[in-house]
Amino acid sequence: ISGYSLVVQARDSGTPPLSSSVTVNVDISDVNDNSPVFTPANYTAVIQENKPVGTSILQLVVTDKDSFHNGPPFTFTILTGNEEEEFTLDPHGVLRSAVIFKHMVSTEYVLCVQAKDSGKPQQVSHTYVQVRVIEESIHKPTAIPLEIFIVTMEDDFPGGVIGKIHATDQDVYDVLTYTLKSEQKSLFKVNSHDGKIIALGGLDNGKYVLNVSVSDGRFQVPIDVVVHVEQLLQEMLQNTVTIRFENVSPEDFVGLHMHGFRRTLRNAVLSQKQDSLHIISIQPVAGSSQLDMLFAVQMHSGGFYKPTYLIQKLTNARRHLENVIRISAILEKNCSGLDCQEQHCEQSLSIDSHSLMTYSTARISFVCPRFYRNVRCMC
């Protein structure tokens, strides 16, 4: 307990008694009586042979229960095991290589490391670090090609995480890093540690092929990453139809069904090959296991097919569509709970272009805006 706050009252013996009170703050000064604590108590680490000098091997983690002026910064020292000066330890507790290790020369080192706090008198503690030298990588990383589809309103893409590269390596101790060619960094970024792809704001309509690679420190492998950006037109929103699926998650739909269903849907609703199918958004139905997919179809001439026409086409082809995935309903208007006739039900659709949903799988990622359906009775 670092302090106490007391309220003291003095009361006299008169009639009536009178009193007064005062606050007394008692601060407890810290004495440096706690040693630094390593977490965990001892460490095990590996380094591959032929790694360059300065390679990070291990990050030491130290805490101290004393107050801040009796704790960090800590002073780290290698007491034993580093007689040939193969290792260095920086002020932040990062153990690095000072030589290029060879597996044939030595396979294991044991270091005794000391941490000293900043108190007076100083307190110390020790830990042992076992470092194993393993053979360098013999396997190249493998990565799955990634295709990303982004749907956004015109010139209104806010940016964000749009997908993740999935890469593996058969060398157990390899650490994979991801890089993006510098000329593309004005539009995209790749997290070097986990392979997440980040798009910056203001992407234009079109196709982007990213020059991404993954490296295990010895081998570097290119990854095929293609980003498709489609900007919505306001007219699309006035001519949408919703297909509601049963018992499917957005990720399963994107990864397992979207390509096949898109192809079957094109065959069902397109009158001409030059017509264009636009999947605008997919999102779960709140409180259920259902999923809504919002789409529109653009004619080759530039206009859009009316929802009533599309619903007729879908109804006729529903059996073929359900060979791909089970359909719960086909919605143009949704007057559930409104006591009005169908022709007096007015529906409006709104898109929140700044609330993006990213459904990412190993091979496909789909990024789309959240949509809201508003219905009112006009009778």
N, C-alpha and C positions, 0 to 999 in steps of 0.2 A: 504494500500500500504506500503510495508516494506522498500522501498527505491527509490531514484531517481538518475539517472545518467545524468548530465548536461555537455554540451560542451560549454565553454565560450571563446569568441574570443576578443582579444584586437587589435585595428586597429589604426595606427597613422595618422597624417594629412600631411605627406610628399608627395612628388611627385617622383616616384609613391608611393602610400600608402603601407606600409608594415604591416603584421599582424602575430599574433601567437595565438594559441588556447591551451586550457588546459581542461582536464576532471575533473569535480567535482562530487564526489559521496556523496550523502546525505543519511545516514541510519536513519530510523525512529525507535526509541527504543519503545518497547512494554510496556504499562502500564497495570497492571492487573485490567482491568475494566469490564471483562465479567465473569459472574458466570457460574459454570458448568451447563450443561443442561441434564436432564434425558430424554431418549427416550424409551418408551412413557413417558408422564408426570406423570402418575400413573400406577401401576401394579396390575394385578390379577393373582394368582397362586393357584394350588391345590397340596395337598400331600395326599397320601393314608395312612390310619391308619396302624400301625404295621410295617412301613418302618423302617429300621435300623437307628441308630444315624449317622449323617453325610451325609444323603441323600440330594442331590442337589435339591433345590426347584425352584430357579430362578437366572438368570444372569442379573444383572443391567447393563445398557448401558449408559455411560456418555461421553459427548463431551464438548470441551471448545474452543471458538473462539480465545482466546489469543494464543500467541506463545508458543512453547513447554515448556519453562522454567516457564511459568505462568499457565500451564495446569496440565497434569498428572505428576507423579502418584497422584491419588485421595485418600483421607482418608474417609472411610465409617464408619458411626456410626448409630446404632439404638437408636433413641432418646426416643420414647415411644412405648408401646405395647409389650415390651419384659421384663416386670418386673419379670416374673418367669423364665427367661432365657431359653425359649424354642427354641430360634434361635441363630445362629451365622452368622456373616458376615465377609468373608475373605477379604484381601487387594485387591483382583481382582474383588470384587463386587458380589461374589457368595453367595447367601443366602442358608444356610443349616439347617437341623434339629439338635437340641441339645438334644431332648428327643424322645421317641417313642410315637407318637400321638395316641389318642383314640377318635373315632368319638362320643362315648357316653359322653365323658368329655367336649369337646368343638368342635364346628363345624366351627368356624371362628375366625381369628385373624386379627387385623389391626395394621400395624407397620408404624411409621414415621421414615424415613431414611434420613440422612444428608450426602451430599457429599461435601468435602472441597478440593479446588485445592492447588497447590504448590506455588502460587504466594505470593508476599508481597506487601500490606497486603492480607491475604487469602480471597477468595470469597467462599460463601457457597450457596447451594440450597437444596431443600427438595422434597421428593416424598412420597406418601403413597402406601403401599403394602398390599393388601388384600389377605390373605391366607385362603383357605377353606380346611378343613379336610374331606375327603370322605372315604367311606367304602372301605375295601380292595377288591382285585379282587375276583370275583366269577366265572368268565368264563376263561377257558383255551384258549390260542391262538390256532388258526387253520392255517395250512400251506399246500400249494399244493406241492405234490412231483414234483421234477424237474429232467429232463433228459437232459444231455448236450452232444452234438456231436462235437468233434474237429477234423478238417482235417488239416494236416500240412505236409510239406516236411520232409524227413528223418532227425531226430535229429536237426531240425531247428526251433523249436517252440519258439517264443520270449517271450511268456507270455502276460498276460493282463486280463481284465475283460471278463469273459466267460458266465456270466448269473447272474440272480438276483432271490432270493427267495421271493415269495409273501406270506405274512402272515397277518392275521387280528386278531382282538380281540374285542369281544362285549362290553368289559369294555371301556367306552369312553376315559378315561384318562390314560389307560395303555400305558406305553412306552416299546416297544419290543426291545430286544437285542438278537443278534445272536452269537453263539459260535461254534468253530470247535475243535474237540479233538486234543490235543497237538501233538500226534504222526504223524498227517497228515500235520502239518504246514510247513514242509520242502518242500512240493509240492504245497499246496493250502493255501489261506487265505480267510477269510470271514469278510467283513466289519461289525462290531458289531452293527452299527446304521441303515444301510439301507439294509443289507442282500445281497450285491453284492459279488459274488464269483470271486476271482482272482486266476489265475493259474500262477505259477512261470515258468521260462523258462526251456526248456530241458525235457519236458514230454516224457516218452516212450510210445510206442504202447501198447494199452490194455484197461482194464476196471478198473475204480476206484470207490469205494463206500465210500462216505464221511459221517462221523459221525457229522452231523450238528444238532443243537438244537436251538429253539427259546424260550425265557423266557419273562414273563411279570413282573418278580420280585417275583412272588409267585409260579406260575406253569411253568414247563419246559417241552417242547414237542419236541420229535425227528422229524426230517424231512428227508425223503428219497431223497437223491441227488446222482445220478449216472452219472459219466463222462466216455464217450467212446472216446478214442484217436485213430485215424487212420492215419498212416504215408503213404504218397503217394510214389509210385515208379516212377522213370523217364519214364519207359516204358508205364505207364498209360497215360501220357500226349500225347503220339504219337498215341493213339487209343481212343480218346475221341469223343463224339458226344454231340452236344448242342441241348436241347429242349427249344424253346422260348415260353413263356406263355404270354397271353394277359390279361391286366388289373388286375394285382395282385401285391401286395407289398411283399417284402421278408418276413416280419413278418407274414402276412396272409398265405403265402405259408407254412412257417415253422409250424405255429400253427394250421392251418386248413387242409392243403392238403398233407403235406409231407409224413406222414405215409401211407395214403391211396394210394397216387400216387406211392410211392415206391413199395407197394405190387402189384399194377396193372402192373407197369413197369417190375417187376421181372417175372410175369406170361407171359409178352409179349416177352421178349428178352432172357430169360435164356433157354438154350437148356437142361441143366441138373440141378437137384436140388442142386448139389454140386457147381455150378457156383456161383460167388460172384458179386453182384452189388455194385459199388463204386460211390457215389455222391461226386464229387470232390469239387464243388463250386457252389454257386448261387450268382448272382449279378444283379442289375437293369441295363437296357439298357439306356444309357445316353439320356436325352431329350425325354423320352417316359414313358409310364406306363407299358412297357413290362419287363419281367424278364427272364434271361438266367440261365438254369441249366446245368452244365457240368457233364457228367458221363462217366464211362467206365465199361466194364464187363470182369471179369477175369475167365478164364476156370479153371476147377478143376485140370487140369494138370499143371497150373501155367502161361500159356501164356494169351494173351488178344485177344478177338474177334476184327476183323477189323471193322472200322467205316462203310464201305459199307454194311457189313453183318447186323450190328445193325440197320442201316437206313432202310434196307429192312424189317426187323422185325417190326420196329416202324411204317412204312407206312402201313403194313398189319393190325396192331393193333390200328391204330390211333383213330378209332371210339370208341373203348373200353376205351382208355386213356382219351378221351375228356368227358367221363361220370364223370370223377373226376374233371378235370379242363380244360379250353379252351386252346388249343395249337395254337400258331400263326405260327410257322415254326419249321422244323427239319433241323438243320444245321450241315454239316460236313465241307464244304468249303463255304466261304462267299466272292464271287468275285464281289459284288455289286460295280459298279462304275469303274470296271476294264474291258477294252475292250480286253478280251482274252477268248479263249474257255475253257470249264470246265477242260479239261485234262491238260491245261497249267497253271492252277492256283495253286500256292503253298502256303499252309497255315502253319504257325508255332504258337505254343501256348507257352506262358511263364507264369510262376507263380511267384508272389511276396510274398514269404512266410513271409516277415516281415510286410506286410500290411494286417492285419487280419480284417475281417468283422464279427461282432457279431450280430446275429439276435435273440433277446431274447423275449420269451413270458412267460406266467405264468407257463406253463408245459414243454415246450421244448425250448432249446437254441441251435443254430447251429453256429459254429465258423469255418470260412473257409478262405483260402487265396484269394487275388484278382488275377484275371487272365487277360491276354491281348492276343488278337488274331491279329496276323500280317499276312497280305496277300499280295502277289506280283505276277505279271504276268510274266511267264517264256517264253512266245512265242517270 
